Amino acid sequence: MRYDKGHKEQTRQRIVEAASERFRADGIDAVGVVSLMGDVGLTQGGFYNHFPSKEDLVRECVASGTAAATQRMADGVAASRGEGYRALVNSYLSADHRDNPASGCVAASLSSELARRPEETRVVFTEGVDGMVELIASTLPDSVRGKRRRLLATAVLSSMVGTLSLSRAVADAGMSDELLTVGRQSALALIEAG
């Protein structure tokens, strides 16, 4: 059987998209190659036509996932007409983001798991986190200058990721909402104190 030009790359992209969602929703270790390939209508053997190992897929998912999260944040900032940092914080720490981990930020969904992955995977994640920090830094008020800009952006990202992770983990819906509310207030106060 002959496939159209670009078929292999399209199939690879389908695998990455399905894996990215499954990893963020279920966790990396909970997703097996067999079930993942079943999700995209392929066999386990077909997986190895695209990736040498599951860890190579994990790295690609982390790279594409952090890039997508950064782009979503940038799009929100661009559409905000004003204080971009406010739109970024409010969107990131929203009930919608909390309730949809499969399409959300890799850092909030997978950072605890990524801490135990091979160094090559953590390097890819580090690069993605650096991009998020740089984006946040670009939205800060002009009064925040020099090294303080990056330090503040790092603190804001850390606060947002931690808040979102906790809001997903607690069993009490009211507490989850409260965590998001207080997290938004705290991140914005941190920025505005500059």
C-alpha positions, 0 to 999 in steps of 0.5 A: 500500500502506498501512502500520500506524501507526508503520511508518516509525519501526519501519523507521527503528529497524531501519536504526539498529540494523543500521547500529550493529552494522555500523559497530562490526563493520566500520567506518563507511566500510566500510559502504555504504548499498546493502549496509546497506539490503539487510541490512534488506530495503529499497532504497537509495532507501528510505534517503533516506525516513529520513535525509538522508545517511549522516552523519545516520545515523552521528550517530544510531547514535553517539547511540544506541550511546553511550546503550546502552553507558552503560545496559549499564554502569549495569545491570551496576552496579545488579546488582553488589550492592556495588562497582559500579566493580569490576563495571563494569571487569570487564564492560567489559574482558571477553573477551565484550565484546572478542569482540563488537564489533558489540554493544559500546561505540562508543568502543572500536570507533569512536573512531579513525574518529570523530576524522575525522568532521564536528564535528557527529558528534564533538559527539554522540560527546562527549556520549555519552562525557560520559555514560559519564564521569558514570556511572563517576564515580557508582560511585567510592568516597566517598573520591574527592571534588570535581573528582578524581571526574570526573578519575579517571572520565575516566582510567578510561574512557580506560584501559578504551577503550584496553585494549579497543581494543588487545586487539581489534587484536593477532593473538596471543590470549594477548597479547589476554587478557593486555591485558584482565587487566592492563587490569582490574588497572590500572583497578581499582588506579587507582580504589582509589588514588583 
